[in-house]
Amino acid sequence: MRKRTIIISLICILSAIIIMIVFAVASGRKPYKNLETVQIKSAAVQLSPPNITIQITEINELVDLLKDVVIYNEDNSYTEYTGQGVIFTLVMADGTQTSIMAYNPFLVIDGVGYKTKYEPCEALNQYANMLLNGAEMPAFTDNTQEVTFQATVIEVIGESILVKPADDSLEFSSSDKFSIPNKEKLALQIGDIVEIVYNGEILESYPAQLGKVYKITLLE
């Protein structure tokens, strides 16, 4: 009788554990619920298609959207799907970098895919496309933004230069090489450090190109 009671107790405990695991998996988790704006140094989003990268200047709304994101079980079958993916690249205040791709019904964090709750993921996608629509406003609207990054000259080709962005820059996460027009006709040499100011748009090519370059300054 005592042995039977012990067995029943063990079955109950195991059942409770299984129910807790199933509930935890079904309810999901919020990986960014404690994220704060001050933790992010800079952010950008790449939409593919149309393969355009946009610098995010107002981070508060992005943080609020990320806090709502819910992920479930790990699932890398997103590679079998087609459609638009929006990739948010966050450079954190501590120097680390993370990549978050909203690709309903998946969220891909630093290359690892997870099934995700539909509504928060769709909100990220809509937010990215809203930024894209704003970046593509007609030229007569006052929508100018200036983005600055530093890079090393690795080749001088006629009236353009080939540069490598600083490793901790958002531009480096897009491409390791950029072809930049040298409109100022600076006497640049391989190894020079330059500061580049542009409109935040990165075109799809290799080496990558910038939408509109405002200024190049020799630092060293």
Secondary structure, 3 states (H helix, E strand, C coil): CHHHHHHHHHHHHHHHHHHHHHHHHHHCECCCCCCCHHHEEEEEEEEECCCEEEEECCCHHHHHHHHCCCEEEECCHHHHCCCCEEEEEEEECCCCEEEEEEECCEEEECCEEEEECHHHHHHHHHHHHHHHHHHCCCCCCCCCCCEEEEEEEEEEECCEEEEEECCCCHHHHHCCCEEEECCCCCCCCCCCEEEEEECCCEECCCCEEECCEEEEEECC
